[in-house]
Amino acid sequence: MPDDTAGKGHRVPPQETEAERRRRRARFLRELAEARELRDRVQPRRAKAARLRHAMRMRTFRW
């Protein structure tokens, strides 16, 4: 195969700098948070159940 990224599901330009990668990651995380907020507004019951499940996981988590 001509490129070594085949089968990994994504392609990263070889000349991408660390700052560009961080900027792209920050944008992705912002969009992900925005999508979660939208989903929580549209499905409040599911969001409440998810919060309760998360709280239960945190209470039973062993440090």
Helices and strands as residue ranges (DSSP letters): H 18-42, H 44-60
